Amino acid sequence: MLREVASRFIIVFSLYARSKKLKILDKNISIIYLNTAPA
């Protein structure tokens, strides 16, 4: 459940980062998400 909430937060935050044009931050979030996503 915690992972579910965290992944949802990451997705929302990455969309927020894109909307704010924080491209570097968005790229870092994507890398973190790929590293933490269930295989």
C-alpha positions as CSV (number, residue, x, y, z in Angstrom):
1,M,0.0,0.0,0.0
2,L,2.8,2.4,0.9
3,R,4.5,1.7,-2.5
4,E,1.2,2.4,-4.2
5,V,0.8,5.8,-2.6
6,A,4.4,6.7,-3.2
7,S,4.2,5.8,-6.9
8,R,1.1,7.8,-7.3
9,F,2.8,10.8,-5.6
10,I,5.8,10.4,-7.8
11,I,3.6,10.4,-11.0
12,V,1.7,13.5,-9.8
13,F,4.9,15.3,-8.8
14,S,6.5,14.5,-12.2
15,L,3.5,16.0,-14.0
16,Y,3.8,19.0,-11.7
17,A,7.5,19.3,-12.5
18,R,6.8,19.2,-16.2
19,S,4.1,21.9,-15.9
20,K,6.7,24.1,-14.1
21,K,9.3,23.2,-16.8
22,L,11.6,21.8,-14.2
23,K,13.1,19.4,-16.8
24,I,16.1,18.4,-14.8
25,L,14.0,17.6,-11.7
26,D,11.5,15.7,-13.8
27,K,14.3,13.6,-15.3
28,N,15.6,12.8,-11.8
29,I,12.1,11.8,-10.7
30,S,11.7,9.5,-13.7
31,I,15.1,7.8,-12.8
32,I,14.0,7.4,-9.2
33,Y,10.6,6.0,-10.3
34,L,12.3,3.5,-12.6
35,N,14.6,2.4,-9.8
36,T,11.8,2.0,-7.3
37,A,9.1,0.5,-9.6
38,P,8.4,-3.2,-9.1
39,A,10.2,-5.3,-11.7
